[in-house]
Amino acid sequence: MDFYENYDINTIVKLIHGTKKGLFLGFNAISKIGEILDDMKPSCVGFITSPGAYKKCGVWEPLMEALSSRKIPYLHYDKIMTNPTTTVVDEAVALFKEKYDEKFLIISIGGGSPGDAAKSVAVLLHPEHQKQNCRQLYKFEFNPTHRANLVMVNVTHGTGTECDRFAVVSILDGEEHPYKPALASEVIYPDYSIDDVNAMFSMNEDMVRFTSIDALNHVMEAASTSIATPYSCTLAREVGYIVHRFLPVAMKDPKDKRARYWLTYAAAIAGMAFDESLLHLTHALEHTLSAYVPKLAHGQGLALLQPAVYEHIWEKAGPVLQPLFEPIFGSSKLTPAEAFTKIREFHNSVGFNGTLADIGLKKEDVPKLVQATVKCPGMKGLIALSPKDCDEDNIAKIFTKGFF
C-alpha cells in the first residue's frame, strides 16, 4: 500500500504550526472563510493582492459571497508586484488607515509577494507603529510589537509565508544598493491561513516549477543551518521526497490533483521547517539577485544559486543532507562537485537549465552583487547560519558559478 496514493486528499485538514489559530489545507479550503469571519468578526476587510491573480485562482467569489452575506465592507489594494517594494506597502497602509479600528482585518490573496506585503501592512497599520514607514521596518529601525488582524489566502505551493514568522520587502532606491531584507518576528504570524489546492491550478508552468524549487530550498537550507533540529530535518526529508516524486508528475500533467495536493502540503511544511531552523546562503544571495532584477521569480533565482551553494557547504553538510535527500543525491558518497551536478540534474529533469546570464547579469556584476549581499540589512545573520564559513571571496565564487 502506498500512503500518498491512498490518503484521502479530499479532506480539509487544520494545521497549527506557524499561525495563531490554524491553517486550513485541502481542496475547497476557501469554504472555511465563513468560519474564520465569524470568529474574527471584522468591521471591515482590507484585501491585498496583485492586479489579476486573485480573480484567476477561484477564491474571490467565495470571499465576496461570505462578506456580502455578513454585510462586511471591504477595501482593496491590488498593486502588489513580484518582489513588492516599500513604496507599495506604504500605499496600502495609507488606503486602509481611514477605516482602521481594532476589528479591521487584512486578507492577502496570492503567493509570497502579497503575503509578505500583507504582513508588513499589518504591522504598520497598527496604531503602535503608524508613525513608522516600511523602509524603517525593513532597515530594522524599530521592532514590531503589534499588528492588525491578518488572514492569508495562499495560492502557490512554494512560499511557506502563510505559516511562518518571516516577510521580505525590497528597498529599491535611496540606499547604496537595492536591498531585499528579511523581517523575522513572531508578531507577524497570521491569525488564520488557507491553502486551497484548487487555487494552485491557476499557476502557469514556470510558477509550478519555481515555487516547488523554492519549497525544496527551504528545507535543504533549514536542515543544514547551524541551528537545525531533528524536527526541521524530519520535515525536510518529507518535503524532499514529495517534491522529487510529485513535481515531475505536475510538470507532465498540471491537472493531476494528487500531485498538486502533495506539493501544496510539502510547501506548507517546508515553511514550518525554516520557521524552526531558519535559512542560510541560498536565500541570502538570492535576495540580492531579485533586488537587482525585481521581476525575477524567487524560485528561479534560488535554482541559479543552489548547486554552487551546496558544493560550497557539502564537506560539512553532506553527511546530513545526502541521507535526507537521497532521492536527489542517491546513496553513494558524493564529492562537492558531484553534489553540484546532482542538484543541477534534478533542475534539468523538471525543465530548468538557466544561468545568471539569462536574467541579464554579467560576470562583471559579481563584485557589486557581493557588496549588496553583505551590506543588506540582516543578511550577515543569515550567512552566519551556514554550516561552513562563507566570506566575500566564497560569495563571489557562488555567484560566478551561477553563470554555469
C-alpha positions as CSV (number, residue, x, y, z in Angstrom):
1,M,0.0,0.0,0.0
2,D,1.2,3.5,-0.9
3,F,0.3,6.2,1.7
4,Y,0.5,9.0,-0.8
5,E,-1.8,7.3,-3.3
6,N,-4.3,6.1,-0.7
7,Y,-4.6,9.1,1.6
8,D,-8.0,10.9,1.2
9,I,-6.9,14.1,-0.4
10,N,-10.5,15.4,-0.3
11,T,-10.3,16.0,3.5
12,I,-9.7,19.6,4.6
13,V,-7.1,19.5,7.4
14,K,-6.2,22.1,10.0
15,L,-2.5,22.6,10.8
16,I,-1.5,24.8,13.7
17,H,2.3,25.5,13.4
18,G,3.0,29.0,12.1
19,T,-0.4,30.6,12.7
20,K,-2.2,31.9,15.8
21,K,-5.4,29.9,15.1
22,G,-4.8,27.5,12.2
23,L,-4.0,26.8,8.6
24,F,-6.8,25.1,6.6
25,L,-5.4,23.0,3.8
26,G,-7.2,21.0,1.1
27,F,-9.5,21.2,-1.9
28,N,-12.1,23.9,-1.3
29,A,-10.4,25.0,1.8
30,I,-11.7,28.5,1.0
31,S,-15.1,27.2,2.3
32,K,-13.6,27.8,5.8
33,I,-13.7,31.6,5.2
34,G,-17.1,31.9,6.8
35,E,-15.9,30.1,9.9
36,I,-12.9,32.5,10.0
37,L,-15.0,35.6,9.6
38,D,-17.5,34.5,12.2
39,D,-14.6,34.1,14.6
40,M,-12.7,37.3,13.7
41,K,-15.9,39.5,13.3
42,P,-14.2,42.2,11.2
43,S,-15.6,45.7,11.0
44,C,-14.0,46.0,7.5
45,V,-11.7,43.9,5.4
46,G,-8.6,45.2,3.5
47,F,-7.6,42.9,0.6
48,I,-4.0,42.9,-0.6
49,T,-3.5,41.3,-4.0
50,S,-1.6,41.6,-7.3
51,P,-3.5,43.1,-10.2
52,G,-5.1,39.9,-11.5
53,A,-4.2,36.6,-9.9
54,Y,-6.8,37.0,-7.1
55,K,-9.6,36.6,-9.7
56,K,-8.0,33.8,-11.7
57,C,-7.5,31.4,-8.8
58,G,-11.1,30.9,-7.9
59,V,-11.2,32.3,-4.3
60,W,-12.5,35.8,-5.0
61,E,-16.2,34.8,-5.5
62,P,-16.5,32.8,-2.3
63,L,-14.8,35.6,-0.4
64,M,-17.3,38.2,-1.8
65,E,-20.2,35.9,-1.0
66,A,-19.0,35.5,2.6
67,L,-18.6,39.2,3.1
68,S,-21.9,40.1,1.4
69,S,-23.9,37.7,3.5
70,R,-22.4,39.2,6.6
71,K,-22.7,42.8,5.4
72,I,-18.9,43.4,5.9
73,P,-17.5,46.2,3.8
74,Y,-14.1,46.0,2.2
75,L,-11.2,48.0,0.7
76,H,-8.9,46.6,-2.0
77,Y,-5.2,47.3,-2.7
78,D,-4.3,45.5,-5.9
79,K,-0.9,46.8,-6.9
80,I,1.4,44.2,-5.4
81,M,4.1,43.0,-7.8
82,T,6.7,40.3,-7.8
83,N,9.1,41.2,-5.1
84,P,7.0,44.0,-3.5
85,T,8.6,47.3,-2.5
86,T,8.4,49.6,0.5
87,T,6.5,52.0,-1.7
88,V,3.5,49.8,-2.3
89,V,3.4,48.7,1.3
90,D,3.2,52.3,2.4
91,E,0.5,53.0,-0.2
92,A,-1.7,50.1,1.1
93,V,-1.3,51.4,4.7
94,A,-2.4,54.8,3.6
95,L,-5.5,53.3,1.9
96,F,-6.6,51.3,4.9
97,K,-5.9,53.9,7.6
98,E,-9.2,55.7,7.3
99,K,-11.2,52.5,8.0
100,Y,-8.9,51.1,10.6
101,D,-10.1,50.0,14.0
102,E,-9.2,47.1,16.3
103,K,-11.5,44.8,14.3
104,F,-10.2,45.7,10.9
105,L,-9.0,42.6,9.1
106,I,-6.3,42.3,6.4
107,I,-6.7,39.4,3.9
108,S,-4.0,38.7,1.4
109,I,-4.7,36.6,-1.7
110,G,-1.7,35.4,-3.6
111,G,1.7,33.8,-3.1
112,G,4.7,35.2,-1.2
113,S,4.6,38.7,-2.6
114,P,1.0,39.6,-1.5
115,G,1.5,37.6,1.7
116,D,4.7,39.3,2.7
117,A,3.3,42.7,1.8
118,A,0.2,42.0,4.0
119,K,2.3,41.1,7.0
120,S,4.2,44.3,6.6
121,V,1.0,46.3,6.2
122,A,-0.5,44.6,9.3
123,V,2.4,45.9,11.4
124,L,2.4,49.5,10.0
125,L,-1.4,49.8,10.2
126,H,-1.5,49.2,13.9
127,P,-1.6,52.5,16.0
128,E,1.5,51.4,17.8
129,H,3.5,51.7,14.6
130,Q,1.6,54.2,12.4
131,K,4.4,56.8,12.9
132,Q,6.8,54.5,11.1
133,N,7.1,53.5,7.5
134,C,8.1,50.4,5.6
135,R,11.7,51.4,4.9
136,Q,12.2,51.9,8.7
137,L,10.6,48.5,9.3
138,Y,13.0,46.7,6.9
139,K,16.1,48.6,8.0
140,F,15.3,47.4,11.5
141,E,15.0,50.8,13.0
142,F,12.2,49.5,15.3
143,N,11.0,46.1,16.5
144,P,7.4,45.3,15.7
145,T,5.3,44.6,18.8
146,H,1.8,44.7,17.4
147,R,-0.1,44.2,14.2
148,A,-3.6,44.4,12.7
149,N,-5.7,41.3,12.3
150,L,-4.4,39.1,9.5
151,V,-5.7,36.2,7.3
152,M,-3.6,34.8,4.4
153,V,-5.1,33.0,1.4
154,N,-2.2,31.4,-0.3
155,V,-2.4,30.3,-4.0
156,T,1.1,29.0,-4.7
157,H,2.8,25.9,-3.4
158,G,6.2,27.3,-2.5
159,T,6.3,30.3,-0.3
160,G,5.5,29.0,3.2
161,T,4.8,32.6,4.3
162,E,1.3,31.6,5.3
163,C,2.7,29.6,8.2
164,D,5.9,31.3,9.3
165,R,7.2,34.4,11.0
166,F,9.0,35.9,8.0
167,A,8.4,38.5,5.4
168,V,10.6,40.2,2.7
169,V,10.1,43.5,1.0
170,S,12.5,45.3,-1.4
171,I,14.1,48.7,-0.8
172,L,15.0,49.7,-4.4
173,D,16.0,53.3,-4.0
174,G,17.7,55.7,-1.6
175,E,20.4,53.3,-0.5
176,E,23.9,52.3,-1.6
177,H,22.5,49.2,-3.3
178,P,19.0,47.8,-3.9
179,Y,18.2,45.6,-1.0
180,K,15.7,42.8,-0.2
181,P,15.9,42.4,3.6
182,A,14.0,39.7,5.5
183,L,11.9,40.5,8.6
184,A,11.6,37.9,11.3
185,S,9.1,38.4,14.1
186,E,6.6,36.3,15.9
187,V,4.3,39.3,15.7
188,I,3.6,38.6,12.0
189,Y,2.4,35.0,12.3
190,P,-1.1,35.2,10.7
191,D,-4.2,34.6,12.7
192,Y,-5.5,32.1,10.1
193,S,-4.3,30.9,6.7
194,I,-5.9,29.0,3.8
195,D,-4.2,26.7,1.3
196,D,-6.9,25.8,-1.2
197,V,-5.4,23.3,-3.6
198,N,-8.0,24.3,-6.2
199,A,-6.3,27.7,-6.3
200,M,-3.0,26.2,-7.2
201,F,-4.3,25.2,-10.7
202,S,-4.1,28.8,-11.7
203,M,-0.3,28.8,-11.7
204,N,1.5,28.6,-15.1
205,E,4.2,26.0,-15.8
206,D,7.1,28.2,-14.6
207,M,5.3,29.0,-11.4
208,V,4.7,25.3,-10.7
209,R,8.3,24.6,-11.2
210,F,9.9,27.5,-9.4
211,T,7.5,27.6,-6.4
212,S,8.3,23.9,-5.8
213,I,12.0,24.5,-6.1
214,D,11.5,27.3,-3.5
215,A,10.0,24.8,-1.1
216,L,12.9,22.4,-1.7
217,N,15.4,25.1,-1.0
218,H,13.6,26.0,2.2
219,V,14.1,22.5,3.6
220,M,17.6,21.9,2.2
221,E,18.7,25.1,4.0
222,A,16.7,24.5,7.2
223,A,18.2,21.1,7.5
224,S,21.7,22.4,7.2
225,T,21.8,25.6,9.2
226,S,23.9,25.7,12.3
227,I,20.7,25.6,14.4
228,A,19.0,22.7,12.6
229,T,16.9,20.4,14.8
230,P,15.6,16.8,14.3
231,Y,12.2,18.4,13.7
232,S,13.3,20.5,10.8
233,C,15.3,17.6,9.4
234,T,12.3,15.3,9.6
235,L,10.2,17.8,7.7
236,A,13.0,18.3,5.2
237,R,13.1,14.6,4.4
238,E,9.4,14.5,3.8
239,V,9.4,17.6,1.6
240,G,12.4,16.3,-0.4
241,Y,10.6,13.0,-1.1
242,I,7.4,14.7,-2.1
243,V,8.9,17.3,-4.4
244,H,11.2,14.7,-6.1
245,R,8.2,12.4,-6.6
246,F,5.4,14.8,-7.5
247,L,6.9,17.8,-9.2
248,P,7.8,15.8,-12.3
249,V,4.2,14.5,-12.3
250,A,2.8,18.0,-12.0
251,M,5.1,19.2,-14.8
252,K,3.9,16.5,-17.1
253,D,0.2,16.8,-16.1
254,P,-0.6,20.1,-14.3
255,K,-4.1,18.9,-13.7
256,D,-3.1,15.9,-11.6
257,K,-5.0,16.6,-8.4
258,R,-3.0,14.3,-6.2
259,A,0.4,15.7,-7.3
260,R,-0.8,19.3,-6.6
261,Y,-2.2,18.3,-3.2
262,W,1.1,16.9,-2.1
263,L,3.1,19.8,-3.5
264,T,0.8,22.2,-1.6
265,Y,1.3,20.2,1.7
266,A,5.1,20.0,1.1
267,A,5.3,23.8,0.6
268,A,3.4,24.4,3.9
269,I,5.6,22.1,6.0
270,A,8.7,23.5,4.3
271,G,7.6,26.8,5.7
272,M,7.3,25.2,9.1
273,A,10.8,23.7,8.7
274,F,12.6,27.0,8.1
275,D,10.4,28.7,10.7
276,E,12.0,26.2,13.1
277,S,15.6,26.4,11.9
278,L,15.9,29.4,9.6
279,L,17.8,29.6,6.3
280,H,21.3,30.5,5.1
281,L,23.3,31.1,1.9
282,T,20.9,30.4,-1.0
283,H,18.3,32.8,0.3
284,A,20.8,35.4,1.4
285,L,22.3,35.6,-2.0
286,E,19.1,35.2,-4.0
287,H,17.6,38.3,-2.2
288,T,20.4,40.3,-3.9
289,L,19.5,38.8,-7.3
290,S,15.9,39.8,-7.0
291,A,16.7,43.2,-5.7
292,Y,18.8,43.9,-8.8
293,V,16.3,42.0,-11.1
294,P,12.9,42.9,-9.5
295,K,10.8,40.7,-11.8
296,L,12.9,37.6,-11.1
297,A,10.9,34.7,-9.8
298,H,12.3,33.9,-6.3
299,G,12.4,30.1,-7.0
300,Q,14.3,30.8,-10.3
301,G,16.9,32.8,-8.5
302,L,17.3,30.1,-5.9
303,A,17.7,27.5,-8.6
304,L,20.5,29.5,-10.2
305,L,22.5,29.5,-6.9
306,Q,21.6,26.2,-5.3
307,P,24.1,23.9,-7.0
308,A,27.1,26.2,-6.1
309,V,25.8,26.8,-2.5
310,Y,25.7,23.0,-1.9
311,E,29.0,22.5,-3.5
312,H,30.4,25.0,-1.0
313,I,28.8,23.5,2.1
314,W,29.0,19.8,1.1
315,E,32.1,19.0,3.1
316,K,30.3,20.0,6.3
317,A,26.6,19.4,5.4
318,G,26.8,16.4,3.0
319,P,26.7,13.7,5.7
320,V,23.3,15.2,6.9
321,L,21.9,16.2,3.5
322,Q,22.6,13.1,1.5
323,P,20.5,10.7,3.5
324,L,17.8,13.2,4.0
325,F,17.6,13.9,0.2
326,E,18.6,10.5,-1.1
327,P,16.0,10.6,-3.9
328,I,18.0,13.6,-5.4
329,F,21.6,12.7,-4.3
330,G,21.5,8.9,-4.4
331,S,23.1,6.7,-1.8
332,S,26.7,6.7,-3.0
333,K,29.1,9.1,-1.2
334,L,29.5,12.3,-3.3
335,T,32.2,14.9,-3.7
336,P,31.2,18.5,-3.5
337,A,31.4,18.8,-7.3
338,E,29.2,15.7,-7.7
339,A,26.6,17.2,-5.3
340,F,26.6,20.3,-7.6
341,T,25.9,18.1,-10.6
342,K,23.2,16.1,-8.8
343,I,21.2,19.3,-8.0
344,R,21.6,20.7,-11.5
345,E,20.4,17.3,-12.9
346,F,17.3,17.5,-10.8
347,H,16.6,21.0,-12.0
348,N,17.1,19.9,-15.6
349,S,14.7,17.0,-15.1
350,V,11.9,19.4,-14.3
351,G,12.7,21.7,-17.2
352,F,15.1,24.3,-15.9
353,N,18.6,24.8,-17.2
354,G,19.0,28.6,-16.9
355,T,22.0,30.8,-16.0
356,L,22.6,34.2,-14.4
357,A,23.2,35.5,-17.9
358,D,19.6,34.6,-18.8
359,I,18.3,37.2,-16.3
360,G,20.5,40.0,-17.7
361,L,23.5,39.7,-15.4
362,K,27.2,39.6,-16.4
363,K,30.2,38.2,-14.6
364,E,31.4,41.8,-14.2
365,D,28.4,42.4,-11.9
366,V,29.7,39.9,-9.3
367,P,31.6,42.4,-7.2
368,K,28.6,44.6,-6.7
369,L,26.4,41.6,-6.0
370,V,28.8,40.6,-3.3
371,Q,28.8,44.0,-1.7
372,A,25.0,44.3,-1.9
373,T,24.7,41.0,-0.2
374,V,26.9,41.7,2.8
375,K,25.5,45.3,3.2
376,C,21.9,44.3,3.0
377,P,20.2,44.8,6.5
378,G,20.1,41.4,8.2
379,M,21.9,39.3,5.6
380,K,25.1,38.8,7.6
381,G,22.9,37.0,10.2
382,L,21.7,34.5,7.6
383,I,25.2,34.0,6.1
384,A,26.4,33.2,9.7
385,L,24.0,30.3,9.8
386,S,25.8,28.5,7.0
387,P,27.3,25.2,8.1
388,K,30.5,26.3,6.5
389,D,32.0,29.8,6.8
390,C,31.4,31.9,3.8
391,D,33.4,35.1,3.3
392,E,33.2,37.6,0.4
393,D,35.5,35.5,-1.8
394,N,33.3,32.5,-1.3
395,I,30.2,34.5,-2.1
396,A,31.8,35.7,-5.3
397,K,32.6,32.1,-6.3
398,I,29.0,31.1,-5.7
399,F,27.6,34.0,-7.8
400,T,30.2,33.2,-10.6
401,K,29.2,29.6,-10.7
402,G,25.7,30.7,-11.4
403,F,26.7,31.5,-14.9
404,F,27.5,27.8,-15.4
